[in-house]
């Protein structure tokens, strides 16, 4: 199979090209040389034949006058000794053959095939069937009178054979020249292709990323050595692999090295076009490496900045995300992914409707669309549900625009403000209670005096009426209701903090047990069982025993009322958290719980779900004020935490229940050794 010309190696192409060129030149030249030699030889043969024939005619004239045949015979035999003379003979005036050189008899027909052309010789080509003969017929004249004819035959075949031998020699020498040209052409091709192959290997190394490979030759001396230059800041100083006119002065690259022609370094190191190409490749590799190094440094800087930005975004507790113009996520931070319980890869490309609950996702998507359409920032608070509890976020949406001002997305940050909202609600509650307290305190102060008069006079009148009479019963009713009113007034005064707290060191557990002892019997009549789980370390607090006892009794009474007369279990638990400097008490019932609508109002003054006449709605408000006055906190959880009643071994309760949690600070550092914060469900 003959390979394609383009698939041949460059060295083979050079060899074939040189041989072809030499062949194309040598063959026509040999042919033309052969033709010229053949024609020249033929011409010379004809001239020679004419000279020989005329010379013979002139020499035999005397012998013909004397008819000296022997002499004529010797003359023609002398000519026969010449290699290319086939024959010679003499004819007399009548055309008879006088002498000839034929050994086997004279061919008679030969005497008449040619004759002189008057006084001039005549030449005729004869074909004997074996060879071609130029027959020369020269007249023999004596004193202008024709006396006979001298005929000589020269073999043209032998002359052409000589020409063929000459042509063969030309062909031989041409072939020898071609063979001789093949060797230096091979060496030349190898020399050229070696340098080209070196450029090829250099290009392959560049493609592989090895930019330290050099294609140009290394000189014996650098330009700084040749010129004794001590400019060490020059990039070509001491560099023997790169040429100074390509590396030292970038300005000369555009104009070329014309200005360096008189420089001895240029004259010494300048090469041919292939060397220029190799050195240009080296400069290109060095420049490319320099650019790659700059790109790598820039990439490292960008990567470091990206990691820093990612670290900042991941470190912030705010939920940060970037969405595109179609409201689909482009990037989110770790807090955002953790809030949704997904990975960043799962969120990117999705929309709010894909990752949030249906109602929340739709609301967020509509708000995003409004910001993207209007191109104005948005700032609002939203309420989400997570784990059954409301979570408040302050959401800021800022549109992102490109260089032309077109909105291409938005940046959204969401900060959890649930605790702030709780503080706000507590502040509102405090202000509300403060206002109500002032009002209640003023009213109670005004009522307290006439109420005391009514109570005093009712008691005095009872002494003046007969015992057991209807009037005494009515006065007792007035006294009883007056005492109820005084109790309400006392609660109002307590709610308005008109009464100062008398704080002393007290045992927290003893305070709880005193309250439990007071109500245990009364609650047992309503089939309510009080279970206790108190911390055995007997935590000491700094508080008002009477007011705290009032709080405990209020909580126990409310818990008993929550059971709605069907009986049940109340669990009182206390734990000491010495490392947090606080003590916590839980008052839990296994009743029906508090509805979500009422959960946020249980500490409001005068709020009650009890029928009219069975509650004033001040018990929890007063308790809230007392706990706050002690620097503590009170909150309610419903339903009760799962497993809260498991330790009671009471399988009868199947209702959600309610737990009031009270935290009070320790004003004296405990040395009992606090454990870890107790779980509310801990038995």
Number of C-alpha atoms within 10 A of each C-alpha: 3 4 7 7 10 8 8 10 10 17 19 15 15 19 21 15 13 19 20 13 12 18 16 11 12 19 15 11 15 20 15 13 17 21 15 14 18 20 14 13 17 17 12 13 18 18 12 13 24 22 15 20 28 23 14 25 25 17 16 26 21 15 16 21 10 10 14 13 15 10 17 23 19 14 21 22 18 12 20 19 11 11 10 17 20 20 22 26 26 31 21 18 13 9 13 14 17 16 22 22 21 14 7 6 8 14 8 10 8 11 17 9 12 20 21 18 12 10 13 13 23 18 21 14 16 18 12 8 6 7 11 18 23 22 29 28 30 32 31 31 16 15 7 8 10 15 18 25 32 30 32 30 24 26 22 24 16 17 19 17 13 15 22 16 13 17 21 15 14 19 19 13 15 19 17 12 15 19 14 13 15 18 12 13 20 17 13 15 18 18 12 15 18 13 16 18 14 15 22 15 15 23 21 13 15 20 10 9 12 14 20 13 16 24 24 24 15 14 14 11 15 22 25 19 15 12 11 9 13 11 11 10 8 15 13 21 19 18 18 18 18 25 25 24 21 20 21 16 12 11 11 15 13 8 9 11 14 11 11 15 11 9 11 13 20 18 11 12 18 16 14 7 9 14 18 15 16 22 22 18 19 27 18 14 22 18 14 14 17 13 12 13 12 12 12 12 12 12 12 12 12 12 12 12 12 12 12 12 12 14 13 12 19 18 12 13 15 20 22 22 22 21 24 19 18 13 23 20 21 19 17 23 22 21 18 23 19 12 10 13 10 13 14 18 12 10 20 16 15 15 20 21 17 13 15 15 13 11 11 16 16 16 16 17 18 13 15 26 17 14 19 25 12 12 19 14 16 16 13 10 14 16 13 15 11 10 6 7 8 11 16 20 21 16 19 17 21 19 24 20 15 9 6 6 9 13 19 16 25 27 20 21 18 21 16 17 17 15 11 12 14 12 12 12 13 12 12 12 17 17 12 14 22 16 13 18 24 18 14 20 22 16 14 22 16 12 14 18 12 11 17 15 12 16 22 13 15 20 16 12 14 18 11 9 14 10 11 8 11 11 14 19 14 13 20 17 13 17 19 14 13 19 16 12 18 19 12 16 21 18 20 27 22 23 27 22 18 15 10 9 17 11 14 11 13 16 15 25 20 16 16 22 16 15 19 20 12 12 16 16 14 12 21 14 11 16 16 21 18 22 14 17 16 20 16 10 13 16 23 19 24 18 25 20 22 14 19 20 20 17 23 23 21 18 20 24 15 16 26 28 18 22 21 12 13 12 19 23 23 25 20 22 21 24 27 30 20 21 14 14 15 21 21 22 25 24 22 29 32 26 25 16 20 20 10 10 8 12 14 13 14 20 24 20 22 16 17 19 14 12 8 8 6 10 14 16 17 22 27 22 23 27 24 23 25 24 19 15 15 19 14 18 17 20 15 19 15 17 20 22 15 10 12 18 22 12 11 14 8 11 8 9 14 10 13 17 25 24 28 18 18 18 21 22 19 21 14 14 14 18 8 12 12 16 12 11 13 13 10 19 13 13 13
